Amino acid sequence: MSDALGSDALGPIGRTVTMTGRRIRISARDIDAVITSLLLPLMLMAVFIYLFGGAIDTGTAYVTYVVPGVLVLCAAFGGSTTAIGVTEDMKGGIIDRFRSLGVGGTSILAGHVVASTLRNLLSTALVLGAALLIGFRPDASPAGWLAAAGLLTAFVVTISWLSTAVGLLARTPEAASGFSFFMVFLPYPSSAFVPIDTMPGWLHGFAEHQPVTPMIESLRGLLLAEPVGNEPWVALAWCAGILTVSVAASAALFRVRSR
């Protein structure tokens, strides 16, 4: 890897690809993290459908209602684990070696994000496959599937960059892992598992206007071939805003941490 990274002919894109491959190989060796990222959404989906679903009235089969929320939770949790990998790199001293080989911060951080995106799209697809096996029946058109996939990809990329910034702020992997807890909790005060109008009135404002809700409503509408209104645009606006801040913060924090 050292010769390849040090080659001027490789260029920034080639170095990013190399960094992505490195992160994918590291992730593949961390079997515990892989199993957790897959089992947690599946277990939550099973708990809500089989234990709570019969007591929750959403106007439709509960599996149909809850799966879009579980997909977003899966993407949020998976993307948030990027913080741990970034913190481990910053703490372990490997960054100095990469910089001595001419690898810039953009390639290093982008490698984390691209690997996270690929890894989490795969885990989300597996969760969707499990949902189909237990009764989820989407009615999406090809365009609806494409739009849903695009929105979910944008969400994963956004959370991965936000997680990268958090990983640069955190001083230990244990501190970085706290971000995963926050991202697992965020879908609960939203429309992921129950309609917002069933929540206490004081919670409605936050639940309706936090970034996860328009993403869930967009996926639900697209996958079930229902009207989505302007929800996809609101979701994309949230992604664009968070992504812009996260990329800028990651670049600034990397310069400070690697100085």
C-alpha distance (Angstrom), angle and dihedral (degrees) to the residues before:
residue distance angle dihedral
M1 . . .
S2 3.80 . .
D3 3.81 94.2 .
A4 3.78 91.7 47.2
L5 3.78 93.8 49.0
G6 3.73 92.4 47.6
S7 3.78 93.5 52.3
D8 3.81 114.1 108.3
A9 3.79 88.6 -153.4
L10 3.78 91.4 64.1
G11 3.80 94.2 71.1
P12 3.81 128.9 -169.0
I13 3.81 94.5 -64.3
G14 3.79 92.5 50.3
R15 3.79 91.0 48.4
T16 3.80 90.1 50.1
V17 3.80 89.7 52.0
T18 3.81 89.5 50.1
M19 3.81 91.7 49.5
T20 3.81 89.5 47.9
G21 3.79 91.4 52.5
R22 3.78 90.1 49.1
R23 3.81 92.4 53.4
I24 3.81 92.2 46.3
R25 3.81 90.7 52.8
I26 3.80 91.2 48.6
S27 3.81 91.2 48.6
A28 3.80 91.7 49.1
R29 3.81 89.9 55.4
D30 3.81 92.2 51.2
I31 3.79 95.7 78.7
D32 3.81 94.4 168.9
A33 3.82 92.1 57.7
V34 3.81 92.0 46.3
I35 3.80 92.3 51.4
T36 3.81 92.4 45.9
S37 3.81 93.3 49.9
L38 3.79 89.7 53.1
L39 3.80 101.4 37.7
L40 3.80 99.5 44.8
P41 3.85 96.2 63.5
L42 3.81 91.0 40.4
M43 3.79 92.1 50.9
L44 3.81 92.3 47.1
M45 3.79 90.6 49.0
A46 3.80 91.0 50.1
V47 3.82 92.3 47.2
F48 3.79 94.3 51.0
I49 3.79 96.0 42.0
Y50 3.79 100.4 42.3
L51 3.82 102.3 28.4
F52 3.80 105.4 30.2
G53 3.79 104.6 16.5
G54 3.78 95.1 84.7
A55 3.81 91.3 58.1
I56 3.82 96.9 46.3
D57 3.79 119.3 83.3
T58 3.80 112.4 -156.2
G59 3.80 98.0 154.4
T60 3.79 91.7 -106.9
A61 3.80 139.7 51.4
Y62 3.78 105.3 -55.3
V63 3.81 93.7 -131.7
T64 3.80 87.7 58.6
Y65 3.79 91.3 51.4
V66 3.79 99.9 43.1
V67 3.82 104.0 43.7
P68 3.84 96.5 77.2
G69 3.80 88.7 52.9
V70 3.80 91.5 49.7
L71 3.81 90.5 50.4
V72 3.80 90.3 54.5
L73 3.80 91.2 45.6
C74 3.81 89.6 51.2
A75 3.81 91.3 50.5
A76 3.82 92.5 45.4
F77 3.79 94.3 49.5
G78 3.79 93.9 44.0
G79 3.80 94.0 47.7
S80 3.80 92.2 47.2
T81 3.82 92.6 59.8
T82 3.81 88.0 70.0
A83 3.80 86.6 82.3
I84 3.80 91.0 67.7
G85 3.80 94.0 52.9
V86 3.80 92.3 47.9
T87 3.80 92.1 49.8
E88 3.80 91.5 48.7
D89 3.80 90.5 52.7
M90 3.80 93.0 48.4
K91 3.79 92.2 47.0
G92 3.81 97.0 43.1
G93 3.80 99.1 59.4
I94 3.81 95.8 -121.7
I95 3.81 89.8 120.7
D96 3.81 91.3 68.1
R97 3.79 90.0 53.9
F98 3.80 92.6 49.4
R99 3.80 91.9 48.8
S100 3.79 90.5 50.4
L101 3.81 86.8 56.9
G102 3.80 91.6 53.4
V103 3.80 97.1 -102.6
G104 3.81 110.2 146.5
G105 3.76 127.3 -143.0
T106 3.80 92.2 -108.3
S107 3.81 92.3 61.7
I108 3.80 93.0 44.9
L109 3.80 95.1 49.9
A110 3.80 94.7 38.9
G111 3.80 88.2 53.5
H112 3.79 89.3 58.4
V113 3.81 91.7 48.6
V114 3.81 96.8 46.2
A115 3.81 92.0 47.1
S116 3.80 90.2 48.4
T117 3.80 91.2 49.7
L118 3.80 94.2 50.3
R119 3.80 92.9 44.0
N120 3.78 94.4 48.7
L121 3.79 96.3 44.1
L122 3.80 86.8 55.9
S123 3.81 93.0 49.4
T124 3.81 90.5 46.1
A125 3.80 90.0 52.4
L126 3.81 89.8 51.7
V127 3.82 90.7 50.5
L128 3.80 89.9 49.7
G129 3.80 89.5 50.7
A130 3.80 90.3 52.7
A131 3.81 89.7 48.8
L132 3.79 90.3 54.2
L133 3.80 89.7 52.6
I134 3.81 92.7 54.4
G135 3.78 96.1 48.1
F136 3.80 111.8 -76.6
R137 3.81 107.6 145.5
P138 3.82 113.5 -175.2
D139 3.81 120.2 -166.2
A140 3.80 96.9 -160.5
S141 3.79 121.6 146.4
P142 3.83 118.7 -132.7
A143 3.80 88.0 -96.3
G144 3.80 89.7 50.2
W145 3.80 92.0 51.7
L146 3.81 90.6 48.1
A147 3.81 92.2 49.2
A148 3.81 92.0 47.2
A149 3.81 91.3 49.4
G150 3.81 90.7 48.8
L151 3.80 92.8 50.4
L152 3.78 93.0 47.2
T153 3.81 91.3 48.6
A154 3.80 90.5 50.8
F155 3.79 89.2 50.3
V156 3.81 93.7 50.1
V157 3.81 92.0 47.9
T158 3.80 90.6 49.1
I159 3.80 94.9 49.0
S160 3.82 90.4 45.0
W161 3.82 92.0 54.7
L162 3.80 91.2 44.6
S163 3.79 88.3 49.7
T164 3.80 89.5 49.8
A165 3.81 90.2 57.0
V166 3.81 90.1 48.3
G167 3.80 90.1 49.8
L168 3.80 90.2 53.9
L169 3.80 90.5 50.5
A170 3.81 94.9 48.0
R171 3.78 118.6 83.3
T172 3.82 97.4 -157.6
P173 3.81 135.2 31.7
E174 3.80 88.1 -119.8
A175 3.79 90.8 58.9
A176 3.82 90.9 46.3
S177 3.80 91.2 52.7
G178 3.81 89.2 64.8
F179 3.80 88.2 73.7
S180 3.82 89.3 63.7
F181 3.80 89.7 57.8
F182 3.80 90.4 52.3
M183 3.82 92.7 50.2
V184 3.81 92.1 48.1
F185 3.81 89.5 52.2
L186 3.83 97.0 45.4
P187 3.85 96.7 76.0
Y188 3.82 92.0 56.0
P189 3.85 96.7 72.8
S190 3.82 89.7 50.7
S191 3.79 137.3 69.5
A192 3.81 91.6 -79.9
F193 3.79 99.9 105.1
V194 3.80 107.0 8.7
P195 3.82 134.6 17.4
I196 3.80 111.3 -89.0
D197 3.82 92.9 -126.0
T198 3.83 89.2 66.5
M199 3.82 90.7 61.9
P200 3.82 124.9 88.0
G201 3.78 111.7 -77.5
W202 3.81 94.4 -117.2
L203 3.82 89.2 60.6
H204 3.82 96.9 51.7
G205 3.81 95.8 85.1
F206 3.78 94.4 55.1
A207 3.81 95.0 39.4
E208 3.81 92.6 51.4
H209 3.79 97.2 44.6
Q210 3.77 105.7 38.4
P211 3.85 118.6 106.1
V212 3.81 97.5 -109.4
T213 3.81 96.9 58.6
P214 3.85 99.2 64.4
M215 3.81 89.6 45.9
I216 3.81 91.5 53.2
E217 3.80 93.3 44.3
S218 3.81 90.2 49.3
L219 3.80 93.5 50.5
R220 3.80 91.7 44.9
G221 3.79 92.3 51.5
L222 3.80 95.2 43.5
L223 3.81 95.6 46.4
L224 3.80 93.5 45.0
A225 3.83 94.7 41.2
E226 3.80 92.2 -118.9
P227 3.84 128.6 140.2
V228 3.80 111.5 -80.1
G229 3.81 100.9 -175.8
N230 3.78 111.9 -167.5
E231 3.81 94.8 -30.7
P232 3.84 94.8 109.7
W233 3.80 90.4 53.6
V234 3.79 91.2 48.7
A235 3.81 89.6 49.4
L236 3.80 91.5 49.4
A237 3.81 90.8 47.5
W238 3.80 89.7 54.5
C239 3.81 90.3 48.3
A240 3.81 92.7 48.4
G241 3.80 93.3 49.4
I242 3.80 95.8 45.9
L243 3.81 91.6 42.6
T244 3.80 93.6 52.1
V245 3.79 92.7 50.0
S246 3.82 92.8 43.1
V247 3.81 95.7 50.7
A248 3.80 92.1 47.2
A249 3.81 92.0 46.4
S250 3.82 91.9 47.0
A251 3.81 91.9 52.5
A252 3.81 92.6 48.6
L253 3.81 94.3 44.4
F254 3.80 92.6 47.6
R255 3.80 90.8 54.2
V256 3.79 90.3 50.9
R257 3.82 96.3 44.3
S258 3.82 95.5 45.1
R259 3.80 95.8 44.4
